[in-house]
Amino acid sequence: MVEYCLVLFDGDCGLCNRVVRFLLRRDRRGRLFFVPSRSEAGARVMARHHLTSEAVGRSLYVISPHGAASESEAFLQIARHLPFPWRLAVGLRIIPAPVRDSAYRFISQNRRSLPQCQLVSPQESRRLIVTAADLDARFPPPG
């Protein structure tokens, strides 16, 4: 089974959009897929995984076959799919989760100060999932 990650992000956040662009350019194996939280697909992902819009507004979420992860754990799961040297970020797991999550929350609380940017190029758009139909076609509901 090919491991994948659905990255549920705030599409209205300049920092989040920049992070998505960064990841799209580095995920050479095409295992990361991106779902804006305020899209039809985002609503479907939140319903499937019992996530509230409030929770998703505070943190990026990674949905994988192993379940949902948020805050710093979400970034560590993403790093596993990136090439060297970015994959080395997984080593940050030695830092206790409460410390990592505090740093994540500090950045998250200040992220809206960055301006918006174009999210993806036409070539990258195939990895952006916006409609529920596209989500269900690529990642059918379990069971």
C-alpha positions in Angstrom: 0.0 0.0 0.0 1.4 3.4 -1.0 1.3 5.7 2.0 -0.2 9.1 1.4 -1.0 12.2 3.4 -4.0 14.5 3.0 -2.9 17.9 4.3 -5.9 19.9 5.5 -4.9 23.5 5.6 -6.4 27.0 5.9 -6.6 28.3 2.3 -7.1 31.9 3.5 -3.8 32.0 5.3 -0.8 33.4 3.5 1.7 31.3 5.5 -0.3 28.1 5.0 -0.4 28.8 1.2 3.4 29.3 1.2 3.9 26.1 3.1 1.7 24.2 0.6 3.7 25.6 -2.3 7.0 24.7 -0.6 5.8 21.1 0.0 4.4 20.7 -3.5 7.8 21.6 -5.0 9.7 19.1 -2.7 7.4 16.1 -2.6 8.9 14.4 -5.7 7.0 11.1 -5.1 3.6 12.8 -5.1 2.4 11.4 -1.8 1.1 14.7 -0.3 -2.3 15.9 -1.4 -3.7 19.2 -0.2 -7.3 20.1 0.9 -8.3 23.7 1.7 -10.4 23.5 4.9 -13.1 25.8 3.6 -13.7 23.8 0.4 -16.3 21.1 -0.2 -13.6 18.5 0.1 -12.4 20.1 3.3 -15.8 19.8 4.9 -16.0 16.1 3.8 -12.5 15.3 5.4 -13.5 17.1 8.6 -16.8 15.1 8.8 -15.0 11.8 8.1 -12.4 12.4 10.8 -14.7 14.2 13.3 -12.8 17.4 13.1 -14.4 20.8 13.9 -13.8 23.9 11.8 -12.5 25.6 15.0 -9.8 22.9 15.5 -8.9 23.1 11.8 -8.7 26.9 12.0 -6.0 26.5 14.7 -3.9 23.8 13.2 -2.9 22.2 10.0 -4.0 18.5 10.0 -2.5 15.5 8.3 -4.8 12.6 7.5 -3.0 9.3 6.6 -3.9 5.7 6.8 -2.7 5.9 10.4 -5.2 8.6 11.4 -5.2 12.3 11.9 -2.4 14.4 13.3 -2.2 18.1 14.1 0.2 20.7 15.2 3.9 19.7 15.3 3.1 16.0 14.8 1.4 16.9 11.5 4.6 18.5 10.3 6.7 15.5 11.4 4.5 13.2 9.4 4.8 15.5 6.4 8.6 15.5 6.7 8.7 11.7 6.4 7.6 12.2 2.8 10.2 14.8 1.8 13.6 14.2 0.3 16.9 14.9 2.0 17.7 17.3 3.7 14.1 18.2 4.6 13.4 14.7 5.9 15.9 15.3 8.7 13.2 17.4 10.4 11.8 14.1 11.6 14.7 14.2 14.2 12.8 17.1 15.9 10.7 14.3 17.5 13.3 14.2 20.3 11.9 17.5 21.5 9.0 16.8 23.8 5.6 17.3 22.1 4.4 20.0 24.5 7.5 22.1 23.6 7.1 21.5 19.8 3.4 22.2 20.0 3.9 25.5 21.9 6.2 26.7 19.1 3.7 25.6 16.5 0.9 27.5 18.3 3.1 30.7 18.6 3.6 30.6 14.8 0.0 29.7 14.2 -1.3 32.7 16.2 0.9 35.1 14.2 0.4 33.6 10.7 -2.3 35.9 9.3 0.1 38.8 9.0 1.6 37.4 5.7 -0.1 38.5 2.5 -1.9 36.0 0.3 -0.1 34.4 -2.7 -1.0 32.3 -5.7 -1.5 28.9 -4.2 -0.5 26.5 -7.0 0.7 26.4 -10.6 -1.4 24.6 -13.2 1.0 21.6 -13.0 0.6 21.4 -9.2 -3.2 21.8 -9.2 -3.7 18.0 -9.7 -2.6 17.6 -6.1 -5.1 20.2 -4.7 -8.4 18.5 -3.8 -11.3 21.0 -3.6 -14.5 19.0 -4.5 -16.0 16.2 -2.5 -16.4 14.1 -5.7 -12.6 14.4 -6.3 -11.9 13.5 -2.7 -14.1 10.4 -2.9 -12.7 9.3 -6.2 -9.1 9.5 -5.0 -9.6 8.6 -1.4 -12.8 6.6 -0.9 -14.3 6.6 2.6 -13.2 3.7 4.7 -15.4 0.7 5.2 
